[in-house]
Amino acid sequence: MANKIDGKALDSIFDHLIATLEQSKQEIFSISEQSRQSYEEMKDQLEEVRTNISRVIKNGDLLEEKTRTARRRLAEVSRSFSSFTETQVSQAYEQASDLQNQLAENRLEEKQYRKKRDGLQRRLQTLLQTIERAERLVNQVNVATNYLTSDLEDVGEAIDNTKLKQDYSLRIIEAQEEERKRLSREIHDGPAQMMANVLLRSDLIERTYREKGSEAAFREISSLKEMVRDALTEVRRIIYDLRPMALDDLGLVPTLKKYLGTIEDYNQGIQIVFESNGMEVRLPANYETSVFRLVQEATSNAIRHGKATKIDVKFEWLKDRVTIIVKDNGAGFDQSIVKNQSFGLIGMKERIDLIEGDFFINSSPGNGTVLMFQIPLKLGI
C-alpha cells in the first residue's frame, strides 16, 4: 500500500513539474516572438535612418559647395570693398552666414542620425541574442519535458526495478532524446528556415508588384514555388528518416538500398555504393532498427561533417554474425580529439552495446573514415 501511495505522490510531483515546464516554455516562446517582432520593426527603422543619413550627406555636400562659393564671393567683396554697393556687401555677408548656419545644422542632423543608427544596430544585436537564447531555452525545456514523459508513467514500479534495468532504461531514453534533438535541429535548420524565407518572399512579391508590375511579380512567384517545393521535399525526407515503414515490411537490406538511393538523390555529387554478401536473414525488429540507425548516422556524418563524395556500405553475412562496414573518402578526423567528444559516435556505441555488438573506427585527418559494426545473429530472440 505504501508503494502505491509513494507512486501516486511521485506521479503528482512529475505532473506538476511537467505543467510548470510547459508554462515556462510558452512564456519563453512568447518572449521570443515579441523580440522577433521588435527586431523586424527595428530593422525597418534602421533602414529609414540609413535613408535619412544618405539624404543628409547629399544635402551636406551641396551646402558645402554653396558655402565655398559664398566664401569666395565674400572674399572678393572684402578685397574690393569700395567697388560694391552697401546692399551687395550686406547680401554677401548674409548669404555666407546663412549657408554656414545651414551647413552646421546639416552636420548636427547627420551626427544625430548616425548616433541613432548606431543605437539601433546595438539594440538589434541584443534582440538577436535574446531570440537565439530563447530558442535554445525552448529546446532545452523540450528535452527536459520529453525526458520526464518518456517511460516514466509508472514511477512506483520503476523504483522497485534492479539497478541493471534502470541503467538499461536510461540508455534507451538517452537514445530517444538524441533522436528528438536531431529531429528538432533538422526542422529548425530546414523547413522552419524555409518557411520563414517563404514569408519574406511573399512580402517581396507584394512590393515587386507595386513597384515593378505583374511580370516581375510572376517571376518572384515562380521562385517562391520552387522554395515551397524544396521545403515539402525536406519535410518528406525528415518524415522518412523518422522510421521507414518498409523496414517492417521488406526488411533491413531492401530498406537500406532504398534509403541510400534517396540520400544520393537529395545530395547531388555524392555516390553511395551498397553491397551485401552472404545469405541475408531477417533480424529481430529492435536489431534491424538499430542497424538501420547506425548506417543512417554513419552516412549522415560522412556527408555533413566529413564532406565525403563517395561512401561504400558493405554487409557481410556470416553464420553467427553480420559485419557492416561504412567507408567514406571525406575529411576524416583526429580520433584522439573527437572520439570521446562526439555525441554521434557515443550514440553509435550505445546502440551497439544495447544489441551486444562491437564497434570499431579508423580515421585520421585527410584520409576519410571507416566504421565497422559487428552484430551477433541471435535469431532465436
Stockholm file with secondary structure:
# STOCKHOLM 1.0

chainA/1-381         MANKIDGKALDSIFDHLIATLEQSKQEIFSISEQSRQSYEEMKDQLEEVRTNISRVIKNGDLLEEKTRTARRRLAEVSRSFSSFTETQVSQAYEQASDLQNQLAENRLEEKQYRKKRDGLQRRLQTLLQTIERAERLVNQVNVATNYLTSDLEDVGEAIDNTKLKQDYSLRIIEAQEEERKRLSREIHDGPAQMMANVLLRSDLIERTYREKGSEAAFREISSLKEMVRDALTEVRRIIYDLRPMALDDLGLVPTLKKYLGTIEDYNQGIQIVFESNGMEVRLPANYETSVFRLVQEATSNAIRHGKATKIDVKFEWLKDRVTIIVKDNGAGFDQSIVKNQSFGLIGMKERIDLIEGDFFINSSPGNGTVLMFQIPLKLGI
#=GR chainA/1-381 SS CHHHHHHHHHHHHHHHHHHHHHHHHHHHHHHHHHHHHHHHHHHHHHHHHHHHHHHHHHHHHHHHHHHHHHHHHHHHHHHTGGGSCHHHHHHHHHHHHHHHHHHHHHHHHHHHHHHHHHHHHHHHHHHHHHHHHHHHHHHHHHHHHHHHHSSCSCHHHHHTSCHHHHHHHHHHHHHHHHHHHHHHHHHIIIIIHHHHHHHHHHHHHHHHHHHHCHHHHHHHHHHHHHHHHHHHHHHHHHHHHHCCTHHHHTCHHHHHHHHHHHHHHHSTTCEEEEEEESCCCCCCHHHHHHHHHHHHHHHHHHHHTSCCSEEEEEEEECSSEEEEEEEECSCCCCHHHHTTTCHHHHHHHHHHHHTTCEEEEEECTTSCEEEEEEEECCTTC
#=GC SS_cons         CHHHHHHHHHHHHHHHHHHHHHHHHHHHHHHHHHHHHHHHHHHHHHHHHHHHHHHHHHHHHHHHHHHHHHHHHHHHHHHTGGGSCHHHHHHHHHHHHHHHHHHHHHHHHHHHHHHHHHHHHHHHHHHHHHHHHHHHHHHHHHHHHHHHHSSCSCHHHHHTSCHHHHHHHHHHHHHHHHHHHHHHHHHIIIIIHHHHHHHHHHHHHHHHHHHHCHHHHHHHHHHHHHHHHHHHHHHHHHHHHHCCTHHHHTCHHHHHHHHHHHHHHHSTTCEEEEEEESCCCCCCHHHHHHHHHHHHHHHHHHHHTSCCSEEEEEEEECSSEEEEEEEECSCCCCHHHHTTTCHHHHHHHHHHHHTTCEEEEEECTTSCEEEEEEEECCTTC
//
